[in-house]
Amino acid sequence: MTISDYGWIDAVQNDAYLKATGFSGVTGCPGARKSVRFDLPAGPVTIQVSGVTKDAINVAFTPATH
């Protein structure tokens, strides 16, 4: 998952926060401020984005390629 501005990304499943398996962040790159990777088991998941200072940001979900 990638967000376009400063913020924090969490994934929650079965009332538990999932541990990120990778992340990256850059400044000065419009559209891709932070990316976080999660290995998601089957089933519903909630994505939480917090700490955003702007009224709106872009969010992108991309499947991992192995």
mmCIF file of the N, C-alpha and C atoms, coordinates in Angstrom:
data_MODEL
# 
_entry.id   MODEL 
# 
loop_
_atom_site.group_PDB 
_atom_site.id 
_atom_site.type_symbol 
_atom_site.label_atom_id 
_atom_site.label_alt_id 
_atom_site.label_comp_id 
_atom_site.label_asym_id 
_atom_site.label_entity_id 
_atom_site.label_seq_id 
_atom_site.pdbx_PDB_ins_code 
_atom_site.Cartn_x 
_atom_site.Cartn_y 
_atom_site.Cartn_z 
_atom_site.occupancy 
_atom_site.B_iso_or_equiv 
_atom_site.pdbx_formal_charge 
_atom_site.auth_seq_id 
_atom_site.auth_comp_id 
_atom_site.auth_asym_id 
_atom_site.auth_atom_id 
_atom_site.pdbx_PDB_model_num 
ATOM 1   N N  . MET A 1 1  ? 0.850   -1.162  0.000  1.00 0.00 ? 1  MET A N  1 
ATOM 2   C CA . MET A 1 1  ? 0.000   0.000   0.000  1.00 0.00 ? 1  MET A CA 1 
ATOM 3   C C  . MET A 1 1  ? 0.897   1.227   0.000  1.00 0.00 ? 1  MET A C  1 
ATOM 4   N N  . THR A 1 2  ? 0.536   2.224   -0.769 1.00 0.00 ? 2  THR A N  1 
ATOM 5   C CA . THR A 1 2  ? 1.319   3.453   -0.867 1.00 0.00 ? 2  THR A CA 1 
ATOM 6   C C  . THR A 1 2  ? 0.406   4.647   -0.631 1.00 0.00 ? 2  THR A C  1 
ATOM 7   N N  . ILE A 1 3  ? 0.898   5.623   0.135  1.00 0.00 ? 3  ILE A N  1 
ATOM 8   C CA . ILE A 1 3  ? 0.165   6.865   0.330  1.00 0.00 ? 3  ILE A CA 1 
ATOM 9   C C  . ILE A 1 3  ? 0.992   8.019   -0.211 1.00 0.00 ? 3  ILE A C  1 
ATOM 10  N N  . SER A 1 4  ? 0.304   9.068   -0.624 1.00 0.00 ? 4  SER A N  1 
ATOM 11  C CA . SER A 1 4  ? 0.957   10.163  -1.336 1.00 0.00 ? 4  SER A CA 1 
ATOM 12  C C  . SER A 1 4  ? 1.578   11.226  -0.431 1.00 0.00 ? 4  SER A C  1 
ATOM 13  N N  . ASP A 1 5  ? 1.228   11.248  0.849  1.00 0.00 ? 5  ASP A N  1 
ATOM 14  C CA . ASP A 1 5  ? 1.783   12.244  1.765  1.00 0.00 ? 5  ASP A CA 1 
ATOM 15  C C  . ASP A 1 5  ? 2.115   11.588  3.090  1.00 0.00 ? 5  ASP A C  1 
ATOM 16  N N  . TYR A 1 6  ? 2.681   12.382  3.993  1.00 0.00 ? 6  TYR A N  1 
ATOM 17  C CA . TYR A 1 6  ? 3.062   11.872  5.299  1.00 0.00 ? 6  TYR A CA 1 
ATOM 18  C C  . TYR A 1 6  ? 1.862   11.253  6.004  1.00 0.00 ? 6  TYR A C  1 
ATOM 19  N N  . GLY A 1 7  ? 2.077   10.112  6.630  1.00 0.00 ? 7  GLY A N  1 
ATOM 20  C CA . GLY A 1 7  ? 1.046   9.433   7.402  1.00 0.00 ? 7  GLY A CA 1 
ATOM 21  C C  . GLY A 1 7  ? 1.561   8.096   7.872  1.00 0.00 ? 7  GLY A C  1 
ATOM 22  N N  . TRP A 1 8  ? 0.738   7.380   8.595  1.00 0.00 ? 8  TRP A N  1 
ATOM 23  C CA . TRP A 1 8  ? 1.078   6.069   9.115  1.00 0.00 ? 8  TRP A CA 1 
ATOM 24  C C  . TRP A 1 8  ? 0.057   5.074   8.597  1.00 0.00 ? 8  TRP A C  1 
ATOM 25  N N  . ILE A 1 9  ? 0.509   3.874   8.234  1.00 0.00 ? 9  ILE A N  1 
ATOM 26  C CA . ILE A 1 9  ? -0.355  2.850   7.660  1.00 0.00 ? 9  ILE A CA 1 
ATOM 27  C C  . ILE A 1 9  ? -0.346  1.625   8.567  1.00 0.00 ? 9  ILE A C  1 
ATOM 28  N N  . ASP A 1 10 ? -1.540  1.148   8.938  1.00 0.00 ? 10 ASP A N  1 
ATOM 29  C CA . ASP A 1 10 ? -1.673  -0.085  9.711  1.00 0.00 ? 10 ASP A CA 1 
ATOM 30  C C  . ASP A 1 10 ? -2.671  -0.997  9.022  1.00 0.00 ? 10 ASP A C  1 
ATOM 31  N N  . ALA A 1 11 ? -2.490  -2.300  9.207  1.00 0.00 ? 11 ALA A N  1 
ATOM 32  C CA . ALA A 1 11 ? -3.457  -3.302  8.757  1.00 0.00 ? 11 ALA A CA 1 
ATOM 33  C C  . ALA A 1 11 ? -3.913  -4.073  9.993  1.00 0.00 ? 11 ALA A C  1 
ATOM 34  N N  . VAL A 1 12 ? -5.219  -4.269  10.115 1.00 0.00 ? 12 VAL A N  1 
ATOM 35  C CA . VAL A 1 12 ? -5.796  -4.953  11.273 1.00 0.00 ? 12 VAL A CA 1 
ATOM 36  C C  . VAL A 1 12 ? -6.646  -6.115  10.774 1.00 0.00 ? 12 VAL A C  1 
ATOM 37  N N  . GLN A 1 13 ? -6.424  -7.283  11.367 1.00 0.00 ? 13 GLN A N  1 
ATOM 38  C CA . GLN A 1 13 ? -7.209  -8.459  11.014 1.00 0.00 ? 13 GLN A CA 1 
ATOM 39  C C  . GLN A 1 13 ? -7.492  -9.252  12.276 1.00 0.00 ? 13 GLN A C  1 
ATOM 40  N N  . ASN A 1 14 ? -8.728  -9.667  12.470 1.00 0.00 ? 14 ASN A N  1 
ATOM 41  C CA . ASN A 1 14 ? -9.139  -10.418 13.666 1.00 0.00 ? 14 ASN A CA 1 
ATOM 42  C C  . ASN A 1 14 ? -8.756  -9.674  14.943 1.00 0.00 ? 14 ASN A C  1 
ATOM 43  N N  . ASP A 1 15 ? -8.995  -8.357  14.953 1.00 0.00 ? 15 ASP A N  1 
ATOM 44  C CA . ASP A 1 15 ? -8.723  -7.495  16.109 1.00 0.00 ? 15 ASP A CA 1 
ATOM 45  C C  . ASP A 1 15 ? -7.250  -7.416  16.501 1.00 0.00 ? 15 ASP A C  1 
ATOM 46  N N  . ALA A 1 16 ? -6.347  -7.710  15.566 1.00 0.00 ? 16 ALA A N  1 
ATOM 47  C CA . ALA A 1 16 ? -4.913  -7.648  15.843 1.00 0.00 ? 16 ALA A CA 1 
ATOM 48  C C  . ALA A 1 16 ? -4.205  -6.882  14.722 1.00 0.00 ? 16 ALA A C  1 
ATOM 49  N N  . TYR A 1 17 ? -3.238  -6.057  15.107 1.00 0.00 ? 17 TYR A N  1 
ATOM 50  C CA . TYR A 1 17 ? -2.421  -5.351  14.122 1.00 0.00 ? 17 TYR A CA 1 
ATOM 51  C C  . TYR A 1 17 ? -1.478  -6.354  13.469 1.00 0.00 ? 17 TYR A C  1 
ATOM 52  N N  . LEU A 1 18 ? -1.387  -6.294  12.140 1.00 0.00 ? 18 LEU A N  1 
ATOM 53  C CA . LEU A 1 18 ? -0.459  -7.149  11.416 1.00 0.00 ? 18 LEU A CA 1 
ATOM 54  C C  . LEU A 1 18 ? 0.904   -6.473  11.335 1.00 0.00 ? 18 LEU A C  1 
ATOM 55  N N  . LYS A 1 19 ? 1.945   -7.268  11.421 1.00 0.00 ? 19 LYS A N  1 
ATOM 56  C CA . LYS A 1 19 ? 3.305   -6.732  11.336 1.00 0.00 ? 19 LYS A CA 1 
ATOM 57  C C  . LYS A 1 19 ? 3.660   -6.480  9.870  1.00 0.00 ? 19 LYS A C  1 
ATOM 58  N N  . ALA A 1 20 ? 4.197   -5.306  9.600  1.00 0.00 ? 20 ALA A N  1 
ATOM 59  C CA . ALA A 1 20 ? 4.640   -4.976  8.247  1.00 0.00 ? 20 ALA A CA 1 
ATOM 60  C C  . ALA A 1 20 ? 5.833   -5.865  7.883  1.00 0.00 ? 20 ALA A C  1 
ATOM 61  N N  . THR A 1 21 ? 5.856   -6.322  6.634  1.00 0.00 ? 21 THR A N  1 
ATOM 62  C CA . THR A 1 21 ? 6.969   -7.136  6.165  1.00 0.00 ? 21 THR A CA 1 
ATOM 63  C C  . THR A 1 21 ? 7.993   -6.313  5.391  1.00 0.00 ? 21 THR A C  1 
ATOM 64  N N  . GLY A 1 22 ? 7.682   -5.053  5.154  1.00 0.00 ? 22 GLY A N  1 
ATOM 65  C CA . GLY A 1 22 ? 8.605   -4.156  4.482  1.00 0.00 ? 22 GLY A CA 1 
ATOM 66  C C  . GLY A 1 22 ? 8.001   -2.775  4.376  1.00 0.00 ? 22 GLY A C  1 
ATOM 67  N N  . PHE A 1 23 ? 8.862   -1.781  4.258  1.00 0.00 ? 23 PHE A N  1 
ATOM 68  C CA . PHE A 1 23 ? 8.374   -0.414  4.112  1.00 0.00 ? 23 PHE A CA 1 
ATOM 69  C C  . PHE A 1 23 ? 9.448   0.448   3.481  1.00 0.00 ? 23 PHE A C  1 
ATOM 70  N N  . SER A 1 24 ? 9.031   1.568   2.909  1.00 0.00 ? 24 SER A N  1 
ATOM 71  C CA . SER A 1 24 ? 9.962   2.552   2.373  1.00 0.00 ? 24 SER A CA 1 
ATOM 72  C C  . SER A 1 24 ? 9.297   3.913   2.443  1.00 0.00 ? 24 SER A C  1 
ATOM 73  N N  . GLY A 1 25 ? 10.098  4.927   2.466  1.00 0.00 ? 25 GLY A N  1 
ATOM 74  C CA . GLY A 1 25 ? 9.586   6.284   2.487  1.00 0.00 ? 25 GLY A CA 1 
ATOM 75  C C  . GLY A 1 25 ? 10.571  7.214   1.810  1.00 0.00 ? 25 GLY A C  1 
ATOM 76  N N  . VAL A 1 26 ? 10.035  8.200   1.117  1.00 0.00 ? 26 VAL A N  1 
ATOM 77  C CA . VAL A 1 26 ? 10.871  9.180   0.439  1.00 0.00 ? 26 VAL A CA 1 
ATOM 78  C C  . VAL A 1 26 ? 10.247  10.555  0.595  1.00 0.00 ? 26 VAL A C  1 
ATOM 79  N N  . THR A 1 27 ? 11.070  11.559  0.509  1.00 0.00 ? 27 THR A N  1 
ATOM 80  C CA . THR A 1 27 ? 10.559  12.930  0.457  1.00 0.00 ? 27 THR A CA 1 
ATOM 81  C C  . THR A 1 27 ? 10.874  13.470  -0.929 1.00 0.00 ? 27 THR A C  1 
ATOM 82  N N  . GLY A 1 28 ? 10.098  14.412  -1.379 1.00 0.00 ? 28 GLY A N  1 
ATOM 83  C CA . GLY A 1 28 ? 10.336  15.018  -2.681 1.00 0.00 ? 28 GLY A CA 1 
ATOM 84  C C  . GLY A 1 28 ? 9.889   14.164  -3.854 1.00 0.00 ? 28 GLY A C  1 
ATOM 85  N N  . CYS A 1 29 ? 9.090   13.139  -3.595 1.00 0.00 ? 29 CYS A N  1 
ATOM 86  C CA . CYS A 1 29 ? 8.579   12.290  -4.675 1.00 0.00 ? 29 CYS A CA 1 
ATOM 87  C C  . CYS A 1 29 ? 7.060   12.422  -4.698 1.00 0.00 ? 29 CYS A C  1 
ATOM 88  N N  . PRO A 1 30 ? 6.525   13.280  -5.526 1.00 0.00 ? 30 PRO A N  1 
ATOM 89  C CA . PRO A 1 30 ? 5.077   13.481  -5.545 1.00 0.00 ? 30 PRO A CA 1 
ATOM 90  C C  . PRO A 1 30 ? 4.336   12.180  -5.824 1.00 0.00 ? 30 PRO A C  1 
ATOM 91  N N  . GLY A 1 31 ? 3.355   11.887  -4.994 1.00 0.00 ? 31 GLY A N  1 
ATOM 92  C CA . GLY A 1 31 ? 2.516   10.721  -5.216 1.00 0.00 ? 31 GLY A CA 1 
ATOM 93  C C  . GLY A 1 31 ? 2.935   9.462   -4.505 1.00 0.00 ? 31 GLY A C  1 
ATOM 94  N N  . ALA A 1 32 ? 4.147   9.407   -3.962 1.00 0.00 ? 32 ALA A N  1 
ATOM 95  C CA . ALA A 1 32 ? 4.609   8.172   -3.306 1.00 0.00 ? 32 ALA A CA 1 
ATOM 96  C C  . ALA A 1 32 ? 5.469   8.508   -2.095 1.00 0.00 ? 32 ALA A C  1 
ATOM 97  N N  . ARG A 1 33 ? 4.852   8.988   -1.051 1.00 0.00 ? 33 ARG A N  1 
ATOM 98  C CA . ARG A 1 33 ? 5.594   9.381   0.155  1.00 0.00 ? 33 ARG A CA 1 
ATOM 99  C C  . ARG A 1 33 ? 5.993   8.181   1.000  1.00 0.00 ? 33 ARG A C  1 
ATOM 100 N N  . LYS A 1 34 ? 5.081   7.203   1.146  1.00 0.00 ? 34 LYS A N  1 
ATOM 101 C CA . LYS A 1 34 ? 5.367   6.054   1.998  1.00 0.00 ? 34 LYS A CA 1 
ATOM 102 C C  . LYS A 1 34 ? 4.685   4.813   1.444  1.00 0.00 ? 34 LYS A C  1 
ATOM 103 N N  . SER A 1 35 ? 5.406   3.681   1.476  1.00 0.00 ? 35 SER A N  1 
ATOM 104 C CA . SER A 1 35 ? 4.849   2.391   1.080  1.00 0.00 ? 35 SER A CA 1 
ATOM 105 C C  . SER A 1 35 ? 5.092   1.391   2.200  1.00 0.00 ? 35 SER A C  1 
ATOM 106 N N  . VAL A 1 36 ? 4.085   0.560   2.449  1.00 0.00 ? 36 VAL A N  1 
ATOM 107 C CA . VAL A 1 36 ? 4.199   -0.488  3.464  1.00 0.00 ? 36 VAL A CA 1 
ATOM 108 C C  . VAL A 1 36 ? 3.672   -1.780  2.856  1.00 0.00 ? 36 VAL A C  1 
ATOM 109 N N  . ARG A 1 37 ? 4.379   -2.884  3.123  1.00 0.00 ? 37 ARG A N  1 
ATOM 110 C CA . ARG A 1 37 ? 3.975   -4.193  2.617  1.00 0.00 ? 37 ARG A CA 1 
ATOM 111 C C  . ARG A 1 37 ? 3.518   -5.056  3.792  1.00 0.00 ? 37 ARG A C  1 
ATOM 112 N N  . PHE A 1 38 ? 2.411   -5.767  3.580  1.00 0.00 ? 38 PHE A N  1 
ATOM 113 C CA . PHE A 1 38 ? 1.889   -6.712  4.558  1.00 0.00 ? 38 PHE A CA 1 
ATOM 114 C C  . PHE A 1 38 ? 1.626   -8.030  3.844  1.00 0.00 ? 38 PHE A C  1 
ATOM 115 N N  . ASP A 1 39 ? 1.903   -9.158  4.515  1.00 0.00 ? 39 ASP A N  1 
ATOM 116 C CA . ASP A 1 39 ? 1.458   -10.462 4.031  1.00 0.00 ? 39 ASP A CA 1 
ATOM 117 C C  . ASP A 1 39 ? 0.082   -10.679 4.640  1.00 0.00 ? 39 ASP A C  1 
ATOM 118 N N  . LEU A 1 40 ? -0.942  -10.651 3.809  1.00 0.00 ? 40 LEU A N  1 
ATOM 119 C CA . LEU A 1 40 ? -2.320  -10.715 4.299  1.00 0.00 ? 40 LEU A CA 1 
ATOM 120 C C  . LEU A 1 40 ? -2.877  -12.119 4.163  1.00 0.00 ? 40 LEU A C  1 
ATOM 121 N N  . PRO A 1 41 ? -3.228  -12.752 5.298  1.00 0.00 ? 41 PRO A N  1 
ATOM 122 C CA . PRO A 1 41 ? -3.928  -14.032 5.221  1.00 0.00 ? 41 PRO A CA 1 
ATOM 123 C C  . PRO A 1 41 ? -5.318  -13.822 4.614  1.00 0.00 ? 41 PRO A C  1 
ATOM 124 N N  . ALA A 1 42 ? -5.941  -14.906 4.186  1.00 0.00 ? 42 ALA A N  1 
ATOM 125 C CA . ALA A 1 42 ? -7.291  -14.808 3.640  1.00 0.00 ? 42 ALA A CA 1 
ATOM 126 C C  . ALA A 1 42 ? -8.244  -14.258 4.686  1.00 0.00 ? 42 ALA A C  1 
ATOM 127 N N  . GLY A 1 43 ? -9.217  -13.482 4.251  1.00 0.00 ? 43 GLY A N  1 
ATOM 128 C CA . GLY A 1 43 ? -10.225 -12.942 5.143  1.00 0.00 ? 43 GLY A CA 1 
ATOM 129 C C  . GLY A 1 43 ? -10.240 -11.430 5.122  1.00 0.00 ? 43 GLY A C  1 
ATOM 130 N N  . PRO A 1 44 ? -11.247 -10.857 5.768  1.00 0.00 ? 44 PRO A N  1 
ATOM 131 C CA . PRO A 1 44 ? -11.367 -9.394  5.801  1.00 0.00 ? 44 PRO A CA 1 
ATOM 132 C C  . PRO A 1 44 ? -10.192 -8.745  6.539  1.00 0.00 ? 44 PRO A C  1 
ATOM 133 N N  . VAL A 1 45 ? -9.821  -7.574  6.069  1.00 0.00 ? 45 VAL A N  1 
ATOM 134 C CA . VAL A 1 45 ? -8.757  -6.793  6.710  1.00 0.00 ? 45 VAL A CA 1 
ATOM 135 C C  . VAL A 1 45 ? -9.175  -5.327  6.698  1.00 0.00 ? 45 VAL A C  1 
ATOM 136 N N  . THR A 1 46 ? -8.819  -4.620  7.749  1.00 0.00 ? 46 THR A N  1 
ATOM 137 C CA . THR A 1 46 ? -9.074  -3.185  7.825  1.00 0.00 ? 46 THR A CA 1 
ATOM 138 C C  . THR A 1 46 ? -7.750  -2.460  7.669  1.00 0.00 ? 46 THR A C  1 
ATOM 139 N N  . ILE A 1 47 ? -7.715  -1.468  6.776  1.00 0.00 ? 47 ILE A N  1 
ATOM 140 C CA . ILE A 1 47 ? -6.527  -0.632  6.592  1.00 0.00 ? 47 ILE A CA 1 
ATOM 141 C C  . ILE A 1 47 ? -6.795  0.698   7.279  1.00 0.00 ? 47 ILE A C  1 
ATOM 142 N N  . GLN A 1 48 ? -5.872  1.107   8.138  1.00 0.00 ? 48 GLN A N  1 
ATOM 143 C CA . GLN A 1 48 ? -5.983  2.381   8.848  1.00 0.00 ? 48 GLN A CA 1 
ATOM 144 C C  . GLN A 1 48 ? -4.859  3.305   8.394  1.00 0.00 ? 48 GLN A C  1 
ATOM 145 N N  . VAL A 1 49 ? -5.203  4.524   8.053  1.00 0.00 ? 49 VAL A N  1 
ATOM 146 C CA . VAL A 1 49 ? -4.220  5.549   7.720  1.00 0.00 ? 49 VAL A CA 1 
ATOM 147 C C  . VAL A 1 49 ? -4.414  6.670   8.728  1.00 0.00 ? 49 VAL A C  1 
ATOM 148 N N  . SER A 1 50 ? -3.362  7.020   9.451  1.00 0.00 ? 50 SER A N  1 
ATOM 149 C CA . SER A 1 50 ? -3.455  8.047   10.490 1.00 0.00 ? 50 SER A CA 1 
ATOM 150 C C  . SER A 1 50 ? -2.289  9.025   10.370 1.00 0.00 ? 50 SER A C  1 
ATOM 151 N N  . GLY A 1 51 ? -2.388  10.115  11.102 1.00 0.00 ? 51 GLY A N  1 
ATOM 152 C CA . GLY A 1 51 ? -1.311  11.100  11.123 1.00 0.00 ? 51 GLY A CA 1 
ATOM 153 C C  . GLY A 1 51 ? -1.206  11.942  9.869  1.00 0.00 ? 51 GLY A C  1 
ATOM 154 N N  . VAL A 1 52 ? -2.213  11.918  9.033  1.00 0.00 ? 52 VAL A N  1 
ATOM 155 C CA . VAL A 1 52 ? -2.202  12.693  7.784  1.00 0.00 ? 52 VAL A CA 1 
ATOM 156 C C  . VAL A 1 52 ? -2.528  14.144  8.108  1.00 0.00 ? 52 VAL A C  1 
ATOM 157 N N  . THR A 1 53 ? -1.754  15.062  7.563  1.00 0.00 ? 53 THR A N  1 
ATOM 158 C CA . THR A 1 53 ? -1.955  16.483  7.860  1.00 0.00 ? 53 THR A CA 1 
ATOM 159 C C  . THR A 1 53 ? -2.751  17.214  6.776  1.00 0.00 ? 53 THR A C  1 
ATOM 160 N N  . LYS A 1 54 ? -2.965  16.574  5.641  1.00 0.00 ? 54 LYS A N  1 
ATOM 161 C CA . LYS A 1 54 ? -3.719  17.201  4.551  1.00 0.00 ? 54 LYS A CA 1 
ATOM 162 C C  . LYS A 1 54 ? -5.179  16.774  4.599  1.00 0.00 ? 54 LYS A C  1 
ATOM 163 N N  . ASP A 1 55 ? -6.030  17.528  3.914  1.00 0.00 ? 55 ASP A N  1 
ATOM 164 C CA . ASP A 1 55 ? -7.452  17.195  3.850  1.00 0.00 ? 55 ASP A CA 1 
ATOM 165 C C  . ASP A 1 55 ? -7.714  15.941  3.021  1.00 0.00 ? 55 ASP A C  1 
ATOM 166 N N  . ALA A 1 56 ? -6.853  15.657  2.056  1.00 0.00 ? 56 ALA A N  1 
ATOM 167 C CA . ALA A 1 56 ? -7.037  14.495  1.181  1.00 0.00 ? 56 ALA A CA 1 
ATOM 168 C C  . ALA A 1 56 ? -5.674  13.986  0.725  1.00 0.00 ? 56 ALA A C  1 
ATOM 169 N N  . ILE A 1 57 ? -5.553  12.670  0.583  1.00 0.00 ? 57 ILE A N  1 
ATOM 170 C CA . ILE A 1 57 ? -4.341  12.060  0.039  1.00 0.00 ? 57 ILE A CA 1 
ATOM 171 C C  . ILE A 1 57 ? -4.759  10.970  -0.943 1.00 0.00 ? 57 ILE A C  1 
ATOM 172 N N  . ASN A 1 58 ? -3.815  10.512  -1.731 1.00 0.00 ? 58 ASN A N  1 
ATOM 173 C CA . ASN A 1 58 ? -4.036  9.382   -2.632 1.00 0.00 ? 58 ASN A CA 1 
ATOM 174 C C  . ASN A 1 58 ? -3.550  8.119   -1.946 1.00 0.00 ? 58 ASN A C  1 
ATOM 175 N N  . VAL A 1 59 ? -4.274  7.021   -2.180 1.00 0.00 ? 59 VAL A N  1 
ATOM 176 C CA . VAL A 1 59 ? -3.922  5.718   -1.627 1.00 0.00 ? 59 VAL A CA 1 
ATOM 177 C C  . VAL A 1 59 ? -3.917  4.712   -2.758 1.00 0.00 ? 59 VAL A C  1 
ATOM 178 N N  . ALA A 1 60 ? -2.862  3.886   -2.839 1.00 0.00 ? 60 ALA A N  1 
ATOM 179 C CA . ALA A 1 60 ? -2.779  2.858   -3.876 1.00 0.00 ? 60 ALA A CA 1 
ATOM 180 C C  . ALA A 1 60 ? -2.514  1.508   -3.234 1.00 0.00 ? 60 ALA A C  1 
ATOM 181 N N  . PHE A 1 61 ? -3.276  0.491   -3.690 1.00 0.00 ? 61 PHE A N  1 
ATOM 182 C CA . PHE A 1 61 ? -3.078  -0.884  -3.250 1.00 0.00 ? 61 PHE A CA 1 
ATOM 183 C C  . PHE A 1 61 ? -2.519  -1.656  -4.429 1.00 0.00 ? 61 PHE A C  1 
ATOM 184 N N  . THR A 1 62 ? -1.434  -2.362  -4.205 1.00 0.00 ? 62 THR A N  1 
ATOM 185 C CA . THR A 1 62 ? -0.784  -3.104  -5.266 1.00 0.00 ? 62 THR A CA 1 
ATOM 186 C C  . THR A 1 62 ? -0.451  -4.506  -4.769 1.00 0.00 ? 62 THR A C  1 
ATOM 187 N N  . PRO A 1 63 ? -0.804  -5.559  -5.511 1.00 0.00 ? 63 PRO A N  1 
ATOM 188 C CA . PRO A 1 63 ? -0.440  -6.902  -5.072 1.00 0.00 ? 63 PRO A CA 1 
ATOM 189 C C  . PRO A 1 63 ? 1.073   -7.109  -5.183 1.00 0.00 ? 63 PRO A C  1 
ATOM 190 N N  . ALA A 1 64 ? 1.608   -7.865  -4.259 1.00 0.00 ? 64 ALA A N  1 
ATOM 191 C CA . ALA A 1 64 ? 3.047   -8.172  -4.289 1.00 0.00 ? 64 ALA A CA 1 
ATOM 192 C C  . ALA A 1 64 ? 3.343   -9.127  -5.440 1.00 0.00 ? 64 ALA A C  1 
ATOM 193 N N  . THR A 1 65 ? 4.503   -8.980  -6.013 1.00 0.00 ? 65 THR A N  1 
ATOM 194 C CA . THR A 1 65 ? 4.960   -9.912  -7.041 1.00 0.00 ? 65 THR A CA 1 
ATOM 195 C C  . THR A 1 65 ? 6.114   -10.701 -6.452 1.00 0.00 ? 65 THR A C  1 
ATOM 196 N N  . HIS A 1 66 ? 6.051   -11.991 -6.597 1.00 0.00 ? 66 HIS A N  1 
ATOM 197 C CA . HIS A 1 66 ? 7.103   -12.855 -6.009 1.00 0.00 ? 66 HIS A CA 1 
ATOM 198 C C  . HIS A 1 66 ? 7.937   -13.470 -7.065 1.00 0.00 ? 66 HIS A C  1 
# 
